[in-house]
């Protein structure tokens, strides 16, 4: 199960990588949710603390994203990815030595998908829960979200803003009959750094 989860975690980390690509046709936006989505998509970097929880276990994951590199840490392993135009490399520690190898950007998901870049404030309904504003994804957009997450069934996708930025994302995900409660804290917007391993 851990190997399958690791693949899923790495996939999710890479799906977010597109979020730091340049956007065009920026327009002044007053809607606070759309402004927060655009802020994250336009950010030069950010960090995500992701927690997958089942009834029996929990799996934390740390993803650090910049315009040209991603660091993914989960299950006591660290993997780096770098992007230079259409050229992508993966960095893995094998037998105590960092190894770099070229990988297909499209196959890894770095080219096609910017997780929130494909979202709009119109996709969400604004609710209040415990005196807190929560943005809940409309039902008609769950199929699109499922496709982004490798076919995993998703439910109850919610986003919470703090200081005009996306702060927390919560949703339930079912994959291979395993139900995960997923929480994503987004922080260090425009202040996250990633140092790629030195290859000797």
C-alpha positions as CSV (number, residue, x, y, z in Angstrom):
1,X,0.0,0.0,0.0
2,X,2.8,2.4,0.8
3,X,4.4,2.1,-2.6
4,X,1.0,2.9,-4.3
5,X,0.5,5.8,-1.9
6,X,4.0,7.1,-2.7
7,X,3.2,7.1,-6.4
8,X,0.0,9.0,-5.7
9,X,1.8,11.5,-3.5
10,X,4.5,12.2,-6.1
11,X,1.8,12.5,-8.8
12,X,-0.1,15.1,-6.7
13,X,3.0,17.0,-6.0
14,X,3.8,17.2,-9.7
15,X,0.2,18.2,-10.6
16,X,0.7,21.3,-8.5
17,X,4.0,22.1,-10.4
18,X,2.1,23.7,-13.2
19,X,0.7,26.3,-10.8
20,X,3.9,28.3,-11.0
21,X,3.8,28.8,-14.7
22,X,3.4,32.3,-16.2
23,X,-0.1,33.5,-16.8
24,X,-1.2,36.0,-19.5
25,X,-3.9,38.6,-19.8
26,X,-3.9,39.5,-16.1
27,X,-7.0,41.7,-15.4
28,X,-8.0,43.5,-12.2
29,X,-10.3,41.1,-10.3
30,X,-12.5,42.1,-7.3
31,X,-13.8,38.7,-6.4
32,X,-11.7,37.6,-3.3
33,X,-11.7,33.9,-4.3
34,X,-10.7,34.5,-7.9
35,X,-8.0,36.9,-6.7
36,X,-6.7,34.3,-4.3
37,X,-6.7,31.6,-7.1
38,X,-4.8,34.0,-9.4
39,X,-2.4,34.9,-6.6
40,X,-1.4,31.3,-6.2
41,X,-1.1,30.7,-9.9
42,X,1.0,33.8,-10.4
43,X,3.2,33.0,-7.4
44,X,6.9,32.5,-7.9
45,X,6.9,29.8,-5.2
46,X,4.9,28.2,-2.4
47,X,4.9,25.3,0.1
48,X,2.2,22.8,0.7
49,X,1.8,20.7,3.8
50,X,-0.4,17.8,2.8
51,X,-1.9,15.2,5.1
52,X,-3.6,12.0,3.9
53,X,-5.6,10.3,6.7
54,X,-7.4,7.0,6.7
55,X,-9.2,5.3,9.6
56,X,-6.0,3.7,10.6
57,X,-3.0,5.7,9.4
58,X,-1.9,9.2,8.4
59,X,0.7,10.1,5.7
60,X,2.2,13.6,5.8
61,X,3.7,15.1,2.6
62,X,5.7,18.3,2.1
63,X,5.8,19.9,-1.4
64,X,7.9,22.9,-2.2
65,X,7.2,24.5,-5.5
66,X,9.2,27.1,-7.5
67,X,9.0,28.2,-11.1
68,X,11.8,25.8,-12.1
69,X,12.0,23.1,-9.4
70,X,9.8,21.0,-7.0
71,X,10.8,19.1,-3.8
72,X,8.5,16.3,-2.7
73,X,9.0,14.6,0.7
74,X,6.8,11.7,1.8
75,X,7.2,8.3,3.5
76,X,10.8,9.1,4.5
77,X,11.8,9.7,0.9
78,X,12.7,12.9,-1.0
79,X,12.4,13.4,-4.8
80,X,13.3,16.6,-6.7
81,X,12.1,17.6,-10.2
82,X,13.5,20.4,-12.3
83,X,11.9,22.1,-15.4
84,X,13.8,23.9,-18.1
85,X,11.4,24.7,-20.9
86,X,10.2,21.4,-22.2
87,X,13.1,19.5,-20.6
88,X,12.4,17.9,-17.2
89,X,14.7,16.0,-14.8
90,X,14.1,13.9,-11.8
91,X,16.5,13.5,-8.9
92,X,16.5,10.4,-6.7
93,X,18.8,9.2,-4.0
94,X,20.0,5.7,-5.0
95,X,22.4,3.8,-2.7
96,X,23.2,7.1,-0.9
97,X,24.1,8.9,-4.1
98,X,21.9,11.5,-5.8
99,X,21.1,10.5,-9.4
100,X,19.6,12.7,-12.1
101,X,17.8,11.4,-15.1
102,X,15.7,13.0,-17.9
103,X,12.0,12.4,-17.8
104,X,9.1,13.4,-20.0
105,X,7.4,16.5,-18.7
106,X,4.1,15.5,-20.2
107,X,4.1,12.0,-18.7
108,X,4.9,13.4,-15.3
109,X,2.1,15.9,-15.6
110,X,4.2,19.1,-15.4
111,X,3.1,20.4,-18.7
112,X,-0.7,19.8,-18.9
113,X,-2.0,20.5,-15.4
114,X,-1.9,23.5,-13.2
115,X,-4.2,22.3,-10.3
116,X,-5.9,25.6,-9.6
117,X,-5.0,27.3,-12.8
118,X,-7.9,25.4,-14.3
119,X,-10.3,26.6,-11.6
120,X,-12.5,29.7,-11.5
121,X,-14.4,31.3,-8.7
122,X,-17.5,30.4,-10.6
123,X,-16.8,26.7,-9.8
124,X,-17.5,27.3,-6.1
125,X,-20.4,28.1,-3.8
126,X,-19.7,30.4,-0.9
127,X,-20.9,28.9,2.5
128,X,-20.4,29.7,6.1
129,X,-19.4,27.0,8.6
130,X,-18.7,27.8,12.2
131,X,-18.5,31.5,11.4
132,X,-15.9,30.8,8.8
133,X,-16.3,31.4,5.0
134,X,-15.8,28.2,3.0
135,X,-15.8,27.8,-0.8
136,X,-17.3,24.5,-1.8
137,X,-16.8,23.0,-5.3
138,X,-20.0,22.6,-7.3
139,X,-21.1,19.1,-8.1
140,X,-20.7,19.5,-11.9
141,X,-16.9,20.0,-11.5
142,X,-16.0,16.9,-9.6
143,X,-15.5,14.9,-12.8
144,X,-12.8,17.3,-13.9
145,X,-11.2,17.2,-10.4
146,X,-11.2,13.4,-10.5
147,X,-9.4,13.4,-13.8
148,X,-6.8,15.7,-12.4
149,X,-6.2,13.3,-9.5
150,X,-5.6,10.2,-11.7
151,X,-9.2,9.0,-11.6
152,X,-9.6,9.1,-7.8
153,X,-13.2,9.7,-6.6
154,X,-13.4,13.0,-4.8
155,X,-16.1,14.5,-2.5
156,X,-16.6,17.6,-0.4
157,X,-13.8,19.7,-1.9
158,X,-13.5,23.0,0.1
159,X,-11.2,25.9,0.2
160,X,-10.6,28.4,3.0
161,X,-9.0,31.8,2.6
162,X,-6.8,33.6,5.2
163,X,-5.5,37.1,4.7
164,X,-6.9,37.1,1.1
165,X,-4.9,34.0,0.2
166,X,-5.8,30.3,-0.2
167,X,-4.8,28.8,3.1
168,X,-6.5,25.4,3.4
169,X,-7.9,22.9,1.0
170,X,-9.9,19.9,2.3
171,X,-11.5,17.0,0.4
172,X,-12.2,13.3,0.6
173,X,-10.6,11.0,-1.9
174,X,-11.2,7.3,-2.6
175,X,-8.6,5.3,-4.5
176,X,-8.4,1.5,-4.7
177,X,-11.3,1.3,-2.2
178,X,-9.2,3.3,0.3
179,X,-10.8,6.5,1.6
180,X,-8.5,9.4,2.4
181,X,-9.3,12.6,4.1
182,X,-6.9,15.1,2.5
183,X,-5.9,18.4,4.0
184,X,-3.6,20.8,2.2
185,X,-2.1,23.9,4.0
186,X,-0.6,26.4,1.6
187,X,2.0,28.7,3.0
188,X,5.2,30.6,2.3
189,X,3.8,32.1,-0.9
190,X,6.6,33.8,-2.9
191,X,9.1,32.9,-0.2
192,X,9.7,29.2,-0.7
193,X,13.1,28.0,-2.1
194,X,14.2,24.7,-3.6
195,X,17.9,23.8,-3.9
196,X,18.5,20.9,-6.2
197,X,21.0,18.2,-5.2
198,X,24.5,18.5,-6.5
199,X,25.3,15.7,-9.0
200,X,28.9,14.6,-8.8
